[in-house]
Amino acid sequence: MAIAFLELWRRRASVRLVDGSPLPWLLVTTSNAARNLRRGRVRYRRLLDKLERTPDDGTDAGDLVAGAPLDHLSDELASALRSLSRVDLALVTLVVWDGYSIGEAALVTGLTPAAAKARLHRARTKVRSSRLLAGTQKGALS
């Protein structure tokens, strides 16, 4: 319903009133919005079905980062990535390295797009601050 009222406000100059009431227009718009949302859910479900699934073997984020594919990273970056939670590491991997959109990564990780965006921002901030802190400590030790 919120979508219908938003559209009513957005198109207030062009909405056709029937006997002075926007009710028929609102009913049709609500039906169309519900169909659009349902089609969107079907598209996302198809996307999830196409994605490759790997079994959850109980490894933690540190084990994932310590693997061979990330050996080329600096010690500071690898350490910063190890400090992330499993979900945050998955978001960083999907969005930064694999090129998924935040919405697609949210679906894969079981988050809402808003939650994924917030968690990704916090993870990036945490990685940056960890790397800066490690660089500062390294410089202080030299």
C-alpha positions as CSV (number, residue, x, y, z in Angstrom):
1,M,0.0,0.0,0.0
2,A,2.8,2.3,0.7
3,I,4.0,2.0,-2.9
4,A,0.5,2.9,-4.1
5,F,0.3,6.0,-1.9
6,L,3.8,7.1,-2.9
7,E,2.8,6.8,-6.6
8,L,-0.4,8.7,-5.9
9,W,1.6,11.5,-4.4
10,R,4.2,11.4,-7.2
11,R,1.6,11.4,-10.0
12,R,-0.9,13.6,-8.2
13,A,-1.3,15.9,-11.2
14,S,-2.1,13.2,-13.6
15,V,-4.2,10.7,-11.5
16,R,-7.7,10.3,-13.0
17,L,-10.3,10.6,-10.3
18,V,-13.6,8.6,-10.5
19,D,-16.5,10.5,-8.9
20,G,-13.9,12.7,-7.1
21,S,-12.2,9.6,-5.5
22,P,-8.7,8.2,-6.2
23,L,-9.8,4.8,-4.8
24,P,-10.1,3.0,-8.1
25,W,-6.7,4.3,-9.2
26,L,-5.2,3.2,-5.8
27,L,-6.7,-0.3,-6.2
28,V,-5.3,-0.8,-9.6
29,T,-1.9,0.6,-8.6
30,T,-1.8,-1.6,-5.5
31,S,-2.5,-4.7,-7.6
32,N,0.2,-3.7,-10.2
33,A,2.7,-3.1,-7.4
34,A,2.0,-6.4,-5.8
35,R,2.6,-8.2,-9.2
36,N,5.8,-6.3,-9.7
37,L,7.1,-7.3,-6.2
38,R,6.2,-10.9,-6.9
39,R,8.0,-10.9,-10.2
40,G,11.0,-9.4,-8.5
41,R,11.1,-12.1,-5.9
42,V,10.8,-14.7,-8.6
43,R,13.8,-13.1,-10.5
44,Y,15.9,-13.1,-7.3
45,R,15.0,-16.7,-6.5
46,R,16.1,-17.7,-10.0
47,L,19.4,-15.8,-9.4
48,L,20.0,-17.7,-6.2
49,D,19.2,-21.0,-7.9
50,K,21.8,-20.2,-10.6
51,L,24.6,-19.4,-8.1
52,E,27.0,-22.1,-7.2
53,R,26.5,-23.5,-3.7
54,T,29.3,-24.8,-1.5
55,P,28.6,-26.8,1.6
56,D,29.1,-25.1,4.9
57,D,32.0,-27.1,6.3
58,G,32.3,-25.1,9.6
59,T,35.5,-23.2,8.7
60,D,35.7,-19.7,10.1
61,A,36.7,-16.5,8.4
62,G,40.3,-16.9,9.4
63,D,40.6,-20.2,7.7
64,L,39.1,-18.8,4.5
65,V,41.6,-15.9,4.4
66,A,44.6,-18.1,5.3
67,G,44.0,-20.2,2.1
68,A,46.2,-20.2,-0.9
69,P,44.1,-17.9,-3.1
70,L,44.9,-15.0,-0.8
71,D,48.6,-15.7,-0.2
72,H,49.5,-12.8,-2.4
73,L,48.0,-10.2,0.0
74,S,50.1,-8.3,2.5
75,D,50.3,-9.5,6.0
76,E,48.4,-6.4,7.2
77,L,45.5,-6.9,4.8
78,A,45.3,-10.7,5.5
79,S,45.3,-10.0,9.2
80,A,42.6,-7.3,8.8
81,L,40.4,-9.7,6.8
82,R,40.9,-12.4,9.4
83,S,39.3,-10.1,12.0
84,L,36.0,-9.9,10.0
85,S,33.1,-12.1,10.8
86,R,32.2,-14.9,8.3
87,V,29.3,-12.9,6.9
88,D,31.3,-9.7,6.6
89,L,34.1,-11.5,4.9
90,A,31.6,-13.1,2.5
91,L,30.2,-9.7,1.7
92,V,33.7,-8.2,1.0
93,T,34.6,-11.2,-1.1
94,L,31.4,-11.1,-3.2
95,V,31.3,-7.4,-3.7
96,V,35.0,-6.3,-3.9
97,W,36.6,-9.4,-5.5
98,D,33.8,-11.2,-7.3
99,G,32.0,-8.1,-8.7
100,Y,28.5,-8.9,-7.3
101,S,26.2,-6.0,-6.6
102,I,25.4,-5.3,-3.0
103,G,21.8,-6.6,-3.6
104,E,23.1,-9.9,-5.1
105,A,25.6,-10.3,-2.2
106,A,22.8,-9.6,0.3
107,L,20.7,-12.4,-1.2
108,V,23.6,-14.9,-1.1
109,T,24.4,-14.0,2.5
110,G,20.7,-13.9,3.6
111,L,20.7,-10.2,4.5
112,T,18.5,-7.4,3.4
113,P,20.2,-5.0,0.9
114,A,20.2,-2.2,3.5
115,A,21.8,-4.5,6.1
116,A,24.4,-5.7,3.6
117,K,25.3,-2.2,2.6
118,A,25.7,-1.2,6.3
119,R,27.8,-4.3,7.1
120,L,30.0,-3.8,4.0
121,H,30.6,-0.2,5.0
122,R,31.6,-1.2,8.5
123,A,33.8,-4.1,7.2
124,R,35.6,-1.8,4.8
125,T,36.1,0.8,7.6
126,K,37.4,-2.0,9.9
127,V,39.8,-3.3,7.3
128,R,41.1,0.2,6.5
129,S,41.6,1.1,10.2
130,S,43.3,-2.3,10.9
131,R,45.7,-1.7,8.0
132,L,46.5,1.8,9.1
133,L,47.0,0.7,12.7
134,A,49.3,-2.1,11.6
135,G,51.2,0.3,9.4
136,T,51.6,2.8,12.2
137,Q,52.8,0.0,14.6
138,K,55.2,-1.3,12.0
139,G,56.6,2.3,11.5
140,A,56.9,2.7,15.3
141,L,58.9,-0.5,15.7
142,S,61.4,0.4,13.0
